[in-house]
Amino acid sequence: MFTGIIEAFGRVVALQNIGGNLHISIESELSTELKVDQSVSHNGVCLTVVKCDSKNYTVTAIEETLTKTNLDSLKLGSLINLERAMKLGDRLDGHMVQGHIDQTARCIETIAKDGSWIFTFDYDKQSDYITIEKGSITINGVSLTVVNSKDHQFSVAIIPYTYKFTNFNQLKVGDYVNLEFDLIGKYLSKLYLSH
């Protein structure tokens, strides 16, 4: 489990396709604290550390993960939002995040406000997932609050701190992001639709 509060950036330093899998090597200040078998959120995707040293570590994304996330669009030098799994007893500053991506969404608008930014996203119209005003959403691993909810479209407001310390500062119209919808909302939606 994660909280959606990003700890650090990772920079992609190597990509290797073997079969249907993508091995991603990442340089990060967290590398010295990681160990093999540890779960880390990468743009919201929970991946297991398979190799590490003092400077870099490697994770593997399988074909299923690559088809449901934006990880297949990574390039050398791409910045990734990183968060280690939460510890029991710590404060839950964001919301409960599993690291299991529901789908991707396309950024359709960015507006620079006076000291903040509004990002608007469009997602799969065939989806049963919904957003609600003031509800939680996870975008590329970042726990955020929905400020404008429409059918299969929503916006979030980004404060300067979040903009500076996540890869929102790299996001452009047309880019795809990873979405994890609110866990409680998913259960309620499933119950409602099954009756």
C-alpha positions in Angstrom: 0.0 0.0 0.0 1.0 3.6 -0.7 -0.2 7.0 0.2 0.3 8.9 -3.0 2.8 11.3 -1.5 5.9 11.3 -3.8 9.2 10.9 -2.1 11.7 11.4 -5.0 12.2 11.4 -8.7 13.8 8.5 -10.6 15.6 9.0 -13.9 15.5 6.1 -16.4 19.0 5.1 -17.3 18.4 1.9 -19.2 15.5 0.0 -20.8 15.8 -3.6 -21.9 13.0 -5.6 -23.6 13.3 -9.4 -23.0 10.3 -11.3 -24.4 7.2 -9.4 -23.3 8.9 -7.8 -20.3 10.5 -4.4 -20.0 13.4 -4.2 -17.5 13.7 -0.6 -16.3 16.9 0.7 -14.6 16.5 3.8 -12.6 18.9 6.3 -10.9 17.5 7.8 -7.7 18.5 9.1 -4.3 16.4 6.3 -2.9 18.6 3.6 -4.5 20.9 3.3 -1.4 17.8 2.5 0.8 16.2 -0.1 -1.4 16.7 -3.8 -1.4 15.7 -6.7 -3.7 12.0 -7.8 -3.3 10.9 -4.3 -2.1 7.8 -2.8 -3.6 8.1 0.7 -5.0 5.5 2.9 -6.8 6.7 4.1 -10.2 4.3 6.7 -11.6 1.7 4.9 -9.5 2.6 1.4 -10.7 3.7 -1.0 -7.9 6.9 -2.8 -9.2 9.3 -5.1 -7.4 13.0 -4.2 -7.1 14.9 -7.1 -8.8 18.5 -5.6 -8.7 20.1 -2.7 -6.9 23.3 -1.0 -6.0 24.3 2.3 -4.4 23.3 4.4 -7.5 20.7 2.5 -9.6 18.1 -0.2 -9.2 16.1 -2.3 -11.7 12.4 -3.3 -11.8 10.5 -5.4 -14.4 7.2 -4.5 -16.0 5.4 -7.5 -17.5 3.3 -7.3 -20.6 0.0 -7.0 -18.7 1.5 -3.9 -16.8 2.7 -2.4 -20.1 -0.7 -2.6 -21.8 -2.6 -1.0 -18.8 -0.1 1.8 -18.0 2.1 4.5 -19.6 5.3 2.7 -18.7 5.7 1.5 -22.3 6.3 5.2 -23.3 9.3 5.6 -21.0 12.5 6.8 -22.7 16.1 7.2 -21.5 16.1 10.3 -19.2 12.3 10.1 -18.4 11.5 11.3 -14.9 9.4 8.9 -12.7 7.5 9.7 -9.5 8.7 7.3 -6.8 7.2 6.3 -3.5 8.2 3.4 -1.2 5.5 1.3 0.4 4.0 2.9 3.6 5.0 1.7 7.0 2.3 0.7 9.5 2.0 3.4 12.2 3.0 6.2 9.8 0.7 9.1 9.1 -1.5 8.6 6.0 -1.0 12.0 4.4 -2.6 11.2 1.0 -5.1 8.4 0.7 -5.0 4.6 0.4 -3.3 3.7 -2.9 -2.7 0.1 -4.0 -0.3 0.8 -6.9 -2.6 -1.1 -9.2 -3.4 1.0 -12.3 -7.0 1.0 -13.5 -6.3 2.7 -16.8 -4.5 5.6 -18.5 -6.0 9.0 -19.2 -5.0 11.7 -21.7 -4.2 15.2 -20.6 -6.5 17.5 -22.7 -5.8 20.9 -21.1 -3.4 22.6 -18.8 -4.0 26.1 -17.4 -1.5 28.1 -15.5 -3.3 30.1 -12.8 -1.8 32.7 -10.5 0.6 30.3 -8.6 -1.1 27.0 -9.4 -2.0 24.8 -12.4 -5.2 23.1 -13.5 -4.8 19.9 -15.4 -7.8 18.3 -17.2 -7.9 14.6 -18.2 -10.2 12.5 -20.4 -10.5 8.7 -19.7 -12.1 5.6 -21.3 -15.8 6.2 -21.9 -16.5 2.5 -21.7 -15.2 2.4 -18.1 -17.4 2.0 -15.0 -15.0 4.1 -13.0 -16.2 7.5 -11.9 -14.8 10.6 -10.2 -16.6 12.9 -7.8 -16.1 16.5 -6.8 -13.6 16.6 -3.8 -13.0 12.8 -4.2 -9.6 11.2 -4.4 -7.7 10.2 -7.5 -4.2 9.0 -8.1 -2.4 10.3 -11.2 1.1 8.9 -11.9 1.2 7.9 -8.3 0.3 11.4 -6.9 -2.7 11.5 -4.5 -4.9 14.4 -5.6 -8.4 15.9 -5.1 -10.8 16.1 -8.0 -11.9 19.7 -8.5 -14.2 19.3 -11.6 -15.9 16.0 -12.4 -17.8 15.3 -15.6 -18.6 12.1 -17.4 -15.2 10.5 -18.1 -13.4 13.7 -17.6 -12.1 15.5 -14.6 -9.6 18.2 -13.4 -7.1 18.6 -10.6 -5.5 21.7 -9.2 -1.7 21.4 -8.6 0.1 23.6 -6.0 3.6 24.8 -6.6 5.2 22.2 -4.3 3.5 19.3 -6.2 4.4 20.9 -9.5 8.1 21.2 -8.6 8.6 17.8 -6.9 6.6 15.5 -9.3 6.6 14.9 -13.0 3.6 17.2 -13.4 6.1 19.8 -14.5 6.9 17.7 -17.6 3.2 16.9 -18.5 1.9 18.4 -21.7 -1.5 18.2 -23.5 -1.7 14.8 -25.3 0.4 13.0 -22.8 -1.0 9.9 -21.1 -0.9 9.4 -17.3 -1.6 6.4 -15.1 -4.9 6.5 -13.1 -5.9 4.6 -10.0 -9.4 5.5 -8.9 -10.4 5.7 -5.3 -10.5 2.2 -3.7 -13.7 2.9 -1.7 -15.4 4.5 -4.8 -14.5 1.4 -6.9 -16.2 -1.0 -4.4 -19.3 1.3 -4.2 -19.5 1.5 -8.0 -19.3 -2.3 -8.3 -22.0 -2.8 -5.7 -24.3 -0.2 -7.3 -23.8 -1.7 -10.9 -24.4 -5.3 -9.7 -27.9 -4.4 -8.4 
